[in-house]
Amino acid sequence: MKTVKVYGPGCKRCETVATMVRDAAAKLDIEIELEKVSDAKSIAMAGVMSTPGLAIDGKLVHAGGLPREDAVELWLKG
């Protein structure tokens, strides 16, 4: 199981990233545990300078804007 965290204040882009991750995981048949982190201190401590941020298994893989769908799939496979 992959542990996924979406960092952000809960904006539309943050919700879109969460949906992208869920859809990619379902497509790849990968089980995930998704957590949304909206606390500003926790976001900063994770090293996210621009939201939304995305971490998979403790590694920050993206910050700021929307990632490409193929990139999300690649990160989940890794």
mmCIF file of the N, C-alpha and C atoms, coordinates in Angstrom:
data_MODEL
# 
_entry.id   MODEL 
# 
loop_
_atom_site.group_PDB 
_atom_site.id 
_atom_site.type_symbol 
_atom_site.label_atom_id 
_atom_site.label_alt_id 
_atom_site.label_comp_id 
_atom_site.label_asym_id 
_atom_site.label_entity_id 
_atom_site.label_seq_id 
_atom_site.pdbx_PDB_ins_code 
_atom_site.Cartn_x 
_atom_site.Cartn_y 
_atom_site.Cartn_z 
_atom_site.occupancy 
_atom_site.B_iso_or_equiv 
_atom_site.pdbx_formal_charge 
_atom_site.auth_seq_id 
_atom_site.auth_comp_id 
_atom_site.auth_asym_id 
_atom_site.auth_atom_id 
_atom_site.pdbx_PDB_model_num 
ATOM 1   N N  . MET A 1 1  ? 0.841  -1.182 0.000   1.00 0.00 ? 1  MET A N  1 
ATOM 2   C CA . MET A 1 1  ? 0.000  0.000  0.000   1.00 0.00 ? 1  MET A CA 1 
ATOM 3   C C  . MET A 1 1  ? 0.884  1.242  0.000   1.00 0.00 ? 1  MET A C  1 
ATOM 4   N N  . LYS A 1 2  ? 0.522  2.187  -0.844  1.00 0.00 ? 2  LYS A N  1 
ATOM 5   C CA . LYS A 1 2  ? 1.245  3.460  -0.935  1.00 0.00 ? 2  LYS A CA 1 
ATOM 6   C C  . LYS A 1 2  ? 0.577  4.478  -0.017  1.00 0.00 ? 2  LYS A C  1 
ATOM 7   N N  . THR A 1 3  ? 1.389  5.261  0.674   1.00 0.00 ? 3  THR A N  1 
ATOM 8   C CA . THR A 1 3  ? 0.893  6.345  1.505   1.00 0.00 ? 3  THR A CA 1 
ATOM 9   C C  . THR A 1 3  ? 1.042  7.639  0.714   1.00 0.00 ? 3  THR A C  1 
ATOM 10  N N  . VAL A 1 4  ? -0.071 8.328  0.501   1.00 0.00 ? 4  VAL A N  1 
ATOM 11  C CA . VAL A 1 4  ? -0.088 9.534  -0.311  1.00 0.00 ? 4  VAL A CA 1 
ATOM 12  C C  . VAL A 1 4  ? -0.609 10.697 0.522   1.00 0.00 ? 4  VAL A C  1 
ATOM 13  N N  . LYS A 1 5  ? 0.094  11.827 0.441   1.00 0.00 ? 5  LYS A N  1 
ATOM 14  C CA . LYS A 1 5  ? -0.358 13.033 1.122   1.00 0.00 ? 5  LYS A CA 1 
ATOM 15  C C  . LYS A 1 5  ? -0.476 14.160 0.110   1.00 0.00 ? 5  LYS A C  1 
ATOM 16  N N  . VAL A 1 6  ? -1.614 14.839 0.154   1.00 0.00 ? 6  VAL A N  1 
ATOM 17  C CA . VAL A 1 6  ? -1.831 16.029 -0.672  1.00 0.00 ? 6  VAL A CA 1 
ATOM 18  C C  . VAL A 1 6  ? -1.783 17.216 0.275   1.00 0.00 ? 6  VAL A C  1 
ATOM 19  N N  . TYR A 1 7  ? -0.838 18.121 0.038   1.00 0.00 ? 7  TYR A N  1 
ATOM 20  C CA . TYR A 1 7  ? -0.652 19.294 0.887   1.00 0.00 ? 7  TYR A CA 1 
ATOM 21  C C  . TYR A 1 7  ? -1.293 20.511 0.252   1.00 0.00 ? 7  TYR A C  1 
ATOM 22  N N  . GLY A 1 8  ? -2.146 21.197 1.013   1.00 0.00 ? 8  GLY A N  1 
ATOM 23  C CA . GLY A 1 8  ? -2.762 22.422 0.526   1.00 0.00 ? 8  GLY A CA 1 
ATOM 24  C C  . GLY A 1 8  ? -3.922 22.838 1.400   1.00 0.00 ? 8  GLY A C  1 
ATOM 25  N N  . PRO A 1 9  ? -4.409 24.053 1.185   1.00 0.00 ? 9  PRO A N  1 
ATOM 26  C CA . PRO A 1 9  ? -5.466 24.596 2.032   1.00 0.00 ? 9  PRO A CA 1 
ATOM 27  C C  . PRO A 1 9  ? -6.861 24.054 1.730   1.00 0.00 ? 9  PRO A C  1 
ATOM 28  N N  . GLY A 1 10 ? -6.986 23.170 0.762   1.00 0.00 ? 10 GLY A N  1 
ATOM 29  C CA . GLY A 1 10 ? -8.296 22.623 0.419   1.00 0.00 ? 10 GLY A CA 1 
ATOM 30  C C  . GLY A 1 10 ? -8.902 23.303 -0.796  1.00 0.00 ? 10 GLY A C  1 
ATOM 31  N N  . CYS A 1 11 ? -8.070 23.941 -1.580  1.00 0.00 ? 11 CYS A N  1 
ATOM 32  C CA . CYS A 1 11 ? -8.530 24.659 -2.773  1.00 0.00 ? 11 CYS A CA 1 
ATOM 33  C C  . CYS A 1 11 ? -8.940 23.677 -3.880  1.00 0.00 ? 11 CYS A C  1 
ATOM 34  N N  . LYS A 1 12 ? -9.486 24.207 -4.940  1.00 0.00 ? 12 LYS A N  1 
ATOM 35  C CA . LYS A 1 12 ? -9.933 23.405 -6.080  1.00 0.00 ? 12 LYS A CA 1 
ATOM 36  C C  . LYS A 1 12 ? -8.784 22.580 -6.661  1.00 0.00 ? 12 LYS A C  1 
ATOM 37  N N  . ARG A 1 13 ? -7.605 23.186 -6.807  1.00 0.00 ? 13 ARG A N  1 
ATOM 38  C CA . ARG A 1 13 ? -6.459 22.448 -7.352  1.00 0.00 ? 13 ARG A CA 1 
ATOM 39  C C  . ARG A 1 13 ? -6.051 21.292 -6.434  1.00 0.00 ? 13 ARG A C  1 
ATOM 40  N N  . CYS A 1 14 ? -6.130 21.506 -5.131  1.00 0.00 ? 14 CYS A N  1 
ATOM 41  C CA . CYS A 1 14 ? -5.790 20.448 -4.179  1.00 0.00 ? 14 CYS A CA 1 
ATOM 42  C C  . CYS A 1 14 ? -6.755 19.270 -4.327  1.00 0.00 ? 14 CYS A C  1 
ATOM 43  N N  . GLU A 1 15 ? -8.026 19.573 -4.467  1.00 0.00 ? 15 GLU A N  1 
ATOM 44  C CA . GLU A 1 15 ? -9.042 18.536 -4.665  1.00 0.00 ? 15 GLU A CA 1 
ATOM 45  C C  . GLU A 1 15 ? -8.800 17.808 -5.986  1.00 0.00 ? 15 GLU A C  1 
ATOM 46  N N  . THR A 1 16 ? -8.407 18.552 -7.018  1.00 0.00 ? 16 THR A N  1 
ATOM 47  C CA . THR A 1 16 ? -8.132 17.951 -8.323  1.00 0.00 ? 16 THR A CA 1 
ATOM 48  C C  . THR A 1 16 ? -6.954 16.984 -8.241  1.00 0.00 ? 16 THR A C  1 
ATOM 49  N N  . VAL A 1 17 ? -5.907 17.371 -7.523  1.00 0.00 ? 17 VAL A N  1 
ATOM 50  C CA . VAL A 1 17 ? -4.748 16.487 -7.355  1.00 0.00 ? 17 VAL A CA 1 
ATOM 51  C C  . VAL A 1 17 ? -5.165 15.206 -6.621  1.00 0.00 ? 17 VAL A C  1 
ATOM 52  N N  . ALA A 1 18 ? -5.960 15.332 -5.580  1.00 0.00 ? 18 ALA A N  1 
ATOM 53  C CA . ALA A 1 18 ? -6.432 14.158 -4.840  1.00 0.00 ? 18 ALA A CA 1 
ATOM 54  C C  . ALA A 1 18 ? -7.224 13.231 -5.756  1.00 0.00 ? 18 ALA A C  1 
ATOM 55  N N  . THR A 1 19 ? -8.080 13.802 -6.596  1.00 0.00 ? 19 THR A N  1 
ATOM 56  C CA . THR A 1 19 ? -8.866 13.012 -7.543  1.00 0.00 ? 19 THR A CA 1 
ATOM 57  C C  . THR A 1 19 ? -7.963 12.342 -8.572  1.00 0.00 ? 19 THR A C  1 
ATOM 58  N N  . MET A 1 20 ? -6.963 13.076 -9.057  1.00 0.00 ? 20 MET A N  1 
ATOM 59  C CA . MET A 1 20 ? -6.016 12.503 -10.021 1.00 0.00 ? 20 MET A CA 1 
ATOM 60  C C  . MET A 1 20 ? -5.302 11.288 -9.432  1.00 0.00 ? 20 MET A C  1 
ATOM 61  N N  . VAL A 1 21 ? -4.899 11.401 -8.172  1.00 0.00 ? 21 VAL A N  1 
ATOM 62  C CA . VAL A 1 21 ? -4.189 10.301 -7.513  1.00 0.00 ? 21 VAL A CA 1 
ATOM 63  C C  . VAL A 1 21 ? -5.114 9.103  -7.352  1.00 0.00 ? 21 VAL A C  1 
ATOM 64  N N  . ARG A 1 22 ? -6.342 9.348  -6.899  1.00 0.00 ? 22 ARG A N  1 
ATOM 65  C CA . ARG A 1 22 ? -7.308 8.249  -6.739  1.00 0.00 ? 22 ARG A CA 1 
ATOM 66  C C  . ARG A 1 22 ? -7.565 7.550  -8.069  1.00 0.00 ? 22 ARG A C  1 
ATOM 67  N N  . ASP A 1 23 ? -7.781 8.324  -9.125  1.00 0.00 ? 23 ASP A N  1 
ATOM 68  C CA . ASP A 1 23 ? -8.062 7.765  -10.449 1.00 0.00 ? 23 ASP A CA 1 
ATOM 69  C C  . ASP A 1 23 ? -6.875 6.961  -10.976 1.00 0.00 ? 23 ASP A C  1 
ATOM 70  N N  . ALA A 1 24 ? -5.661 7.496  -10.818 1.00 0.00 ? 24 ALA A N  1 
ATOM 71  C CA . ALA A 1 24 ? -4.467 6.790  -11.290 1.00 0.00 ? 24 ALA A CA 1 
ATOM 72  C C  . ALA A 1 24 ? -4.261 5.493  -10.518 1.00 0.00 ? 24 ALA A C  1 
ATOM 73  N N  . ALA A 1 25 ? -4.484 5.530  -9.206  1.00 0.00 ? 25 ALA A N  1 
ATOM 74  C CA . ALA A 1 25 ? -4.322 4.328  -8.383  1.00 0.00 ? 25 ALA A CA 1 
ATOM 75  C C  . ALA A 1 25 ? -5.333 3.260  -8.796  1.00 0.00 ? 25 ALA A C  1 
ATOM 76  N N  . ALA A 1 26 ? -6.566 3.673  -9.071  1.00 0.00 ? 26 ALA A N  1 
ATOM 77  C CA . ALA A 1 26 ? -7.593 2.722  -9.500  1.00 0.00 ? 26 ALA A CA 1 
ATOM 78  C C  . ALA A 1 26 ? -7.230 2.124  -10.862 1.00 0.00 ? 26 ALA A C  1 
ATOM 79  N N  . LYS A 1 27 ? -6.756 2.966  -11.766 1.00 0.00 ? 27 LYS A N  1 
ATOM 80  C CA . LYS A 1 27 ? -6.362 2.515  -13.108 1.00 0.00 ? 27 LYS A CA 1 
ATOM 81  C C  . LYS A 1 27 ? -5.225 1.495  -13.037 1.00 0.00 ? 27 LYS A C  1 
ATOM 82  N N  . LEU A 1 28 ? -4.271 1.731  -12.139 1.00 0.00 ? 28 LEU A N  1 
ATOM 83  C CA . LEU A 1 28 ? -3.099 0.864  -12.006 1.00 0.00 ? 28 LEU A CA 1 
ATOM 84  C C  . LEU A 1 28 ? -3.325 -0.281 -11.016 1.00 0.00 ? 28 LEU A C  1 
ATOM 85  N N  . ASP A 1 29 ? -4.494 -0.305 -10.377 1.00 0.00 ? 29 ASP A N  1 
ATOM 86  C CA . ASP A 1 29 ? -4.825 -1.306 -9.362  1.00 0.00 ? 29 ASP A CA 1 
ATOM 87  C C  . ASP A 1 29 ? -3.804 -1.285 -8.220  1.00 0.00 ? 29 ASP A C  1 
ATOM 88  N N  . ILE A 1 30 ? -3.516 -0.063 -7.743  1.00 0.00 ? 30 ILE A N  1 
ATOM 89  C CA . ILE A 1 30 ? -2.598 0.146  -6.627  1.00 0.00 ? 30 ILE A CA 1 
ATOM 90  C C  . ILE A 1 30 ? -3.410 0.652  -5.435  1.00 0.00 ? 30 ILE A C  1 
ATOM 91  N N  . GLU A 1 31 ? -3.235 -0.003 -4.314  1.00 0.00 ? 31 GLU A N  1 
ATOM 92  C CA . GLU A 1 31 ? -3.940 0.393  -3.105  1.00 0.00 ? 31 GLU A CA 1 
ATOM 93  C C  . GLU A 1 31 ? -3.206 1.570  -2.459  1.00 0.00 ? 31 GLU A C  1 
ATOM 94  N N  . ILE A 1 32 ? -3.967 2.616  -2.125  1.00 0.00 ? 32 ILE A N  1 
ATOM 95  C CA . ILE A 1 32 ? -3.358 3.797  -1.508  1.00 0.00 ? 32 ILE A CA 1 
ATOM 96  C C  . ILE A 1 32 ? -4.103 4.185  -0.242  1.00 0.00 ? 32 ILE A C  1 
ATOM 97  N N  . GLU A 1 33 ? -3.383 4.882  0.605   1.00 0.00 ? 33 GLU A N  1 
ATOM 98  C CA . GLU A 1 33 ? -3.977 5.551  1.766   1.00 0.00 ? 33 GLU A CA 1 
ATOM 99  C C  . GLU A 1 33 ? -3.742 7.035  1.526   1.00 0.00 ? 33 GLU A C  1 
ATOM 100 N N  . LEU A 1 34 ? -4.819 7.776  1.273   1.00 0.00 ? 34 LEU A N  1 
ATOM 101 C CA . LEU A 1 34 ? -4.718 9.189  0.912   1.00 0.00 ? 34 LEU A CA 1 
ATOM 102 C C  . LEU A 1 34 ? -5.052 10.074 2.103   1.00 0.00 ? 34 LEU A C  1 
ATOM 103 N N  . GLU A 1 35 ? -4.167 11.015 2.384   1.00 0.00 ? 35 GLU A N  1 
ATOM 104 C CA . GLU A 1 35 ? -4.384 11.972 3.469   1.00 0.00 ? 35 GLU A CA 1 
ATOM 105 C C  . GLU A 1 35 ? -4.248 13.384 2.904   1.00 0.00 ? 35 GLU A C  1 
ATOM 106 N N  . LYS A 1 36 ? -5.180 14.244 3.273   1.00 0.00 ? 36 LYS A N  1 
ATOM 107 C CA . LYS A 1 36 ? -5.107 15.646 2.878   1.00 0.00 ? 36 LYS A CA 1 
ATOM 108 C C  . LYS A 1 36 ? -4.579 16.432 4.076   1.00 0.00 ? 36 LYS A C  1 
ATOM 109 N N  . VAL A 1 37 ? -3.514 17.179 3.850   1.00 0.00 ? 37 VAL A N  1 
ATOM 110 C CA . VAL A 1 37 ? -2.877 17.951 4.919   1.00 0.00 ? 37 VAL A CA 1 
ATOM 111 C C  . VAL A 1 37 ? -3.113 19.428 4.635   1.00 0.00 ? 37 VAL A C  1 
ATOM 112 N N  . SER A 1 38 ? -3.849 20.097 5.529   1.00 0.00 ? 38 SER A N  1 
ATOM 113 C CA . SER A 1 38 ? -4.174 21.505 5.299   1.00 0.00 ? 38 SER A CA 1 
ATOM 114 C C  . SER A 1 38 ? -3.578 22.451 6.337   1.00 0.00 ? 38 SER A C  1 
ATOM 115 N N  . ASP A 1 39 ? -2.919 21.908 7.338   1.00 0.00 ? 39 ASP A N  1 
ATOM 116 C CA . ASP A 1 39 ? -2.295 22.721 8.376   1.00 0.00 ? 39 ASP A CA 1 
ATOM 117 C C  . ASP A 1 39 ? -1.050 23.411 7.811   1.00 0.00 ? 39 ASP A C  1 
ATOM 118 N N  . ALA A 1 40 ? -1.005 24.729 7.890   1.00 0.00 ? 40 ALA A N  1 
ATOM 119 C CA . ALA A 1 40 ? 0.090  25.515 7.295   1.00 0.00 ? 40 ALA A CA 1 
ATOM 120 C C  . ALA A 1 40 ? 1.459  25.102 7.823   1.00 0.00 ? 40 ALA A C  1 
ATOM 121 N N  . LYS A 1 41 ? 1.554  24.825 9.114   1.00 0.00 ? 41 LYS A N  1 
ATOM 122 C CA . LYS A 1 41 ? 2.838  24.426 9.702   1.00 0.00 ? 41 LYS A CA 1 
ATOM 123 C C  . LYS A 1 41 ? 3.297  23.083 9.130   1.00 0.00 ? 41 LYS A C  1 
ATOM 124 N N  . SER A 1 42 ? 2.381  22.140 9.014   1.00 0.00 ? 42 SER A N  1 
ATOM 125 C CA . SER A 1 42 ? 2.723  20.823 8.469   1.00 0.00 ? 42 SER A CA 1 
ATOM 126 C C  . SER A 1 42 ? 3.126  20.919 7.002   1.00 0.00 ? 42 SER A C  1 
ATOM 127 N N  . ILE A 1 43 ? 2.450  21.791 6.258   1.00 0.00 ? 43 ILE A N  1 
ATOM 128 C CA . ILE A 1 43 ? 2.774  22.000 4.850   1.00 0.00 ? 43 ILE A CA 1 
ATOM 129 C C  . ILE A 1 43 ? 4.205  22.539 4.729   1.00 0.00 ? 43 ILE A C  1 
ATOM 130 N N  . ALA A 1 44 ? 4.527  23.539 5.538   1.00 0.00 ? 44 ALA A N  1 
ATOM 131 C CA . ALA A 1 44 ? 5.869  24.131 5.510   1.00 0.00 ? 44 ALA A CA 1 
ATOM 132 C C  . ALA A 1 44 ? 6.933  23.125 5.943   1.00 0.00 ? 44 ALA A C  1 
ATOM 133 N N  . MET A 1 45 ? 6.637  22.336 6.958   1.00 0.00 ? 45 MET A N  1 
ATOM 134 C CA . MET A 1 45 ? 7.597  21.346 7.449   1.00 0.00 ? 45 MET A CA 1 
ATOM 135 C C  . MET A 1 45 ? 7.871  20.260 6.410   1.00 0.00 ? 45 MET A C  1 
ATOM 136 N N  . ALA A 1 46 ? 6.921  20.031 5.515   1.00 0.00 ? 46 ALA A N  1 
ATOM 137 C CA . ALA A 1 46 ? 7.107  19.034 4.458   1.00 0.00 ? 46 ALA A CA 1 
ATOM 138 C C  . ALA A 1 46 ? 7.933  19.596 3.304   1.00 0.00 ? 46 ALA A C  1 
ATOM 139 N N  . GLY A 1 47 ? 8.232  20.882 3.350   1.00 0.00 ? 47 GLY A N  1 
ATOM 140 C CA . GLY A 1 47 ? 9.028  21.501 2.302   1.00 0.00 ? 47 GLY A CA 1 
ATOM 141 C C  . GLY A 1 47 ? 8.223  22.006 1.126   1.00 0.00 ? 47 GLY A C  1 
ATOM 142 N N  . VAL A 1 48 ? 6.914  22.095 1.290   1.00 0.00 ? 48 VAL A N  1 
ATOM 143 C CA . VAL A 1 48 ? 6.041  22.565 0.206   1.00 0.00 ? 48 VAL A CA 1 
ATOM 144 C C  . VAL A 1 48 ? 5.989  24.089 0.251   1.00 0.00 ? 48 VAL A C  1 
ATOM 145 N N  . MET A 1 49 ? 6.554  24.721 -0.775  1.00 0.00 ? 49 MET A N  1 
ATOM 146 C CA . MET A 1 49 ? 6.570  26.190 -0.843  1.00 0.00 ? 49 MET A CA 1 
ATOM 147 C C  . MET A 1 49 ? 5.407  26.726 -1.664  1.00 0.00 ? 49 MET A C  1 
ATOM 148 N N  . SER A 1 50 ? 4.848  25.881 -2.517  1.00 0.00 ? 50 SER A N  1 
ATOM 149 C CA . SER A 1 50 ? 3.728  26.271 -3.363  1.00 0.00 ? 50 SER A CA 1 
ATOM 150 C C  . SER A 1 50 ? 2.762  25.094 -3.422  1.00 0.00 ? 50 SER A C  1 
ATOM 151 N N  . THR A 1 51 ? 1.490  25.345 -3.151  1.00 0.00 ? 51 THR A N  1 
ATOM 152 C CA . THR A 1 51 ? 0.510  24.263 -3.130  1.00 0.00 ? 51 THR A CA 1 
ATOM 153 C C  . THR A 1 51 ? -0.191 24.158 -4.474  1.00 0.00 ? 51 THR A C  1 
ATOM 154 N N  . PRO A 1 52 ? -0.751 23.009 -4.781  1.00 0.00 ? 52 PRO A N  1 
ATOM 155 C CA . PRO A 1 52 ? -0.747 21.800 -3.969  1.00 0.00 ? 52 PRO A CA 1 
ATOM 156 C C  . PRO A 1 52 ? 0.587  21.059 -4.036  1.00 0.00 ? 52 PRO A C  1 
ATOM 157 N N  . GLY A 1 53 ? 0.853  20.367 -2.948  1.00 0.00 ? 53 GLY A N  1 
ATOM 158 C CA . GLY A 1 53 ? 2.032  19.517 -2.886  1.00 0.00 ? 53 GLY A CA 1 
ATOM 159 C C  . GLY A 1 53 ? 1.596  18.061 -2.841  1.00 0.00 ? 53 GLY A C  1 
ATOM 160 N N  . LEU A 1 54 ? 2.442  17.178 -3.314  1.00 0.00 ? 54 LEU A N  1 
ATOM 161 C CA . LEU A 1 54 ? 2.108  15.759 -3.341  1.00 0.00 ? 54 LEU A CA 1 
ATOM 162 C C  . LEU A 1 54 ? 3.312  14.953 -2.877  1.00 0.00 ? 54 LEU A C  1 
ATOM 163 N N  . ALA A 1 55 ? 3.093  14.123 -1.878  1.00 0.00 ? 55 ALA A N  1 
ATOM 164 C CA . ALA A 1 55 ? 4.136  13.228 -1.378  1.00 0.00 ? 55 ALA A CA 1 
ATOM 165 C C  . ALA A 1 55 ? 3.635  11.795 -1.463  1.00 0.00 ? 55 ALA A C  1 
ATOM 166 N N  . ILE A 1 56 ? 4.522  10.911 -1.897  1.00 0.00 ? 56 ILE A N  1 
ATOM 167 C CA . ILE A 1 56 ? 4.189  9.491  -1.983  1.00 0.00 ? 56 ILE A CA 1 
ATOM 168 C C  . ILE A 1 56 ? 5.240  8.727  -1.192  1.00 0.00 ? 56 ILE A C  1 
ATOM 169 N N  . ASP A 1 57 ? 4.764  7.957  -0.230  1.00 0.00 ? 57 ASP A N  1 
ATOM 170 C CA . ASP A 1 57 ? 5.643  7.192  0.666   1.00 0.00 ? 57 ASP A CA 1 
ATOM 171 C C  . ASP A 1 57 ? 6.720  8.072  1.291   1.00 0.00 ? 57 ASP A C  1 
ATOM 172 N N  . GLY A 1 58 ? 6.322  9.261  1.734   1.00 0.00 ? 58 GLY A N  1 
ATOM 173 C CA . GLY A 1 58 ? 7.217  10.158 2.450   1.00 0.00 ? 58 GLY A CA 1 
ATOM 174 C C  . GLY A 1 58 ? 8.125  11.007 1.586   1.00 0.00 ? 58 GLY A C  1 
ATOM 175 N N  . LYS A 1 59 ? 8.050  10.856 0.261   1.00 0.00 ? 59 LYS A N  1 
ATOM 176 C CA . LYS A 1 59 ? 8.907  11.625 -0.639  1.00 0.00 ? 59 LYS A CA 1 
ATOM 177 C C  . LYS A 1 59 ? 8.070  12.663 -1.379  1.00 0.00 ? 59 LYS A C  1 
ATOM 178 N N  . LEU A 1 60 ? 8.458  13.930 -1.249  1.00 0.00 ? 60 LEU A N  1 
ATOM 179 C CA . LEU A 1 60 ? 7.769  15.007 -1.956  1.00 0.00 ? 60 LEU A CA 1 
ATOM 180 C C  . LEU A 1 60 ? 8.104  14.887 -3.436  1.00 0.00 ? 60 LEU A C  1 
ATOM 181 N N  . VAL A 1 61 ? 7.067  14.666 -4.260  1.00 0.00 ? 61 VAL A N  1 
ATOM 182 C CA . VAL A 1 61 ? 7.297  14.464 -5.693  1.00 0.00 ? 61 VAL A CA 1 
ATOM 183 C C  . VAL A 1 61 ? 6.818  15.630 -6.547  1.00 0.00 ? 61 VAL A C  1 
ATOM 184 N N  . HIS A 1 62 ? 5.994  16.513 -5.965  1.00 0.00 ? 62 HIS A N  1 
ATOM 185 C CA . HIS A 1 62 ? 5.458  17.625 -6.750  1.00 0.00 ? 62 HIS A CA 1 
ATOM 186 C C  . HIS A 1 62 ? 5.008  18.744 -5.818  1.00 0.00 ? 62 HIS A C  1 
ATOM 187 N N  . ALA A 1 63 ? 5.171  19.982 -6.282  1.00 0.00 ? 63 ALA A N  1 
ATOM 188 C CA . ALA A 1 63 ? 4.655  21.142 -5.544  1.00 0.00 ? 63 ALA A CA 1 
ATOM 189 C C  . ALA A 1 63 ? 4.320  22.249 -6.538  1.00 0.00 ? 63 ALA A C  1 
ATOM 190 N N  . GLY A 1 64 ? 3.159  22.849 -6.366  1.00 0.00 ? 64 GLY A N  1 
ATOM 191 C CA . GLY A 1 64 ? 2.732  23.971 -7.195  1.00 0.00 ? 64 GLY A CA 1 
ATOM 192 C C  . GLY A 1 64 ? 2.068  23.536 -8.482  1.00 0.00 ? 64 GLY A C  1 
ATOM 193 N N  . GLY A 1 65 ? 0.833  23.921 -8.668  1.00 0.00 ? 65 GLY A N  1 
ATOM 194 C CA . GLY A 1 65 ? 0.107  23.602 -9.892  1.00 0.00 ? 65 GLY A CA 1 
ATOM 195 C C  . GLY A 1 65 ? -0.310 22.152 -9.960  1.00 0.00 ? 65 GLY A C  1 
ATOM 196 N N  . LEU A 1 66 ? -0.848 21.783 -11.130 1.00 0.00 ? 66 LEU A N  1 
ATOM 197 C CA . LEU A 1 66 ? -1.316 20.423 -11.330 1.00 0.00 ? 66 LEU A CA 1 
ATOM 198 C C  . LEU A 1 66 ? -0.253 19.590 -12.033 1.00 0.00 ? 66 LEU A C  1 
ATOM 199 N N  . PRO A 1 67 ? 0.033  18.392 -11.505 1.00 0.00 ? 67 PRO A N  1 
ATOM 200 C CA . PRO A 1 67 ? 0.986  17.516 -12.186 1.00 0.00 ? 67 PRO A CA 1 
ATOM 201 C C  . PRO A 1 67 ? 0.331  16.878 -13.419 1.00 0.00 ? 67 PRO A C  1 
ATOM 202 N N  . ARG A 1 68 ? 1.147  16.374 -14.324 1.00 0.00 ? 68 ARG A N  1 
ATOM 203 C CA . ARG A 1 68 ? 0.621  15.642 -15.475 1.00 0.00 ? 68 ARG A CA 1 
ATOM 204 C C  . ARG A 1 68 ? 0.116  14.277 -15.007 1.00 0.00 ? 68 ARG A C  1 
ATOM 205 N N  . GLU A 1 69 ? -0.921 13.779 -15.651 1.00 0.00 ? 69 GLU A N  1 
ATOM 206 C CA . GLU A 1 69 ? -1.488 12.479 -15.270 1.00 0.00 ? 69 GLU A CA 1 
ATOM 207 C C  . GLU A 1 69 ? -0.467 11.358 -15.396 1.00 0.00 ? 69 GLU A C  1 
ATOM 208 N N  . ASP A 1 70 ? 0.334  11.383 -16.477 1.00 0.00 ? 70 ASP A N  1 
ATOM 209 C CA . ASP A 1 70 ? 1.319  10.316 -16.664 1.00 0.00 ? 70 ASP A CA 1 
ATOM 210 C C  . ASP A 1 70 ? 2.395  10.368 -15.575 1.00 0.00 ? 70 ASP A C  1 
ATOM 211 N N  . ALA A 1 71 ? 2.685  11.551 -15.078 1.00 0.00 ? 71 ALA A N  1 
ATOM 212 C CA . ALA A 1 71 ? 3.667  11.685 -13.995 1.00 0.00 ? 71 ALA A CA 1 
ATOM 213 C C  . ALA A 1 71 ? 3.117  11.073 -12.707 1.00 0.00 ? 71 ALA A C  1 
ATOM 214 N N  . VAL A 1 72 ? 1.848  11.309 -12.425 1.00 0.00 ? 72 VAL A N  1 
ATOM 215 C CA . VAL A 1 72 ? 1.229  10.741 -11.224 1.00 0.00 ? 72 VAL A CA 1 
ATOM 216 C C  . VAL A 1 72 ? 1.295  9.220  -11.291 1.00 0.00 ? 72 VAL A C  1 
ATOM 217 N N  . GLU A 1 73 ? 0.991  8.651  -12.446 1.00 0.00 ? 73 GLU A N  1 
ATOM 218 C CA . GLU A 1 73 ? 1.054  7.192  -12.606 1.00 0.00 ? 73 GLU A CA 1 
ATOM 219 C C  . GLU A 1 73 ? 2.473  6.686  -12.392 1.00 0.00 ? 73 GLU A C  1 
ATOM 220 N N  . LEU A 1 74 ? 3.437  7.376  -12.940 1.00 0.00 ? 74 LEU A N  1 
ATOM 221 C CA . LEU A 1 74 ? 4.840  6.987  -12.784 1.00 0.00 ? 74 LEU A CA 1 
ATOM 222 C C  . LEU A 1 74 ? 5.254  7.020  -11.310 1.00 0.00 ? 74 LEU A C  1 
ATOM 223 N N  . TRP A 1 75 ? 4.865  8.076  -10.602 1.00 0.00 ? 75 TRP A N  1 
ATOM 224 C CA . TRP A 1 75 ? 5.210  8.181  -9.180  1.00 0.00 ? 75 TRP A CA 1 
ATOM 225 C C  . TRP A 1 75 ? 4.569  7.058  -8.369  1.00 0.00 ? 75 TRP A C  1 
ATOM 226 N N  . LEU A 1 76 ? 3.330  6.711  -8.703  1.00 0.00 ? 76 LEU A N  1 
ATOM 227 C CA . LEU A 1 76 ? 2.659  5.641  -7.976  1.00 0.00 ? 76 LEU A CA 1 
ATOM 228 C C  . LEU A 1 76 ? 3.294  4.284  -8.250  1.00 0.00 ? 76 LEU A C  1 
ATOM 229 N N  . LYS A 1 77 ? 3.771  4.069  -9.454  1.00 0.00 ? 77 LYS A N  1 
ATOM 230 C CA . LYS A 1 77 ? 4.422  2.801  -9.805  1.00 0.00 ? 77 LYS A CA 1 
ATOM 231 C C  . LYS A 1 77 ? 5.759  2.658  -9.087  1.00 0.00 ? 77 LYS A C  1 
ATOM 232 N N  . GLY A 1 78 ? 6.438  3.800  -8.877  1.00 0.00 ? 78 GLY A N  1 
ATOM 233 C CA . GLY A 1 78 ? 7.776  3.785  -8.279  1.00 0.00 ? 78 GLY A CA 1 
ATOM 234 C C  . GLY A 1 78 ? 7.729  3.440  -6.877  1.00 0.00 ? 78 GLY A C  1 
# 
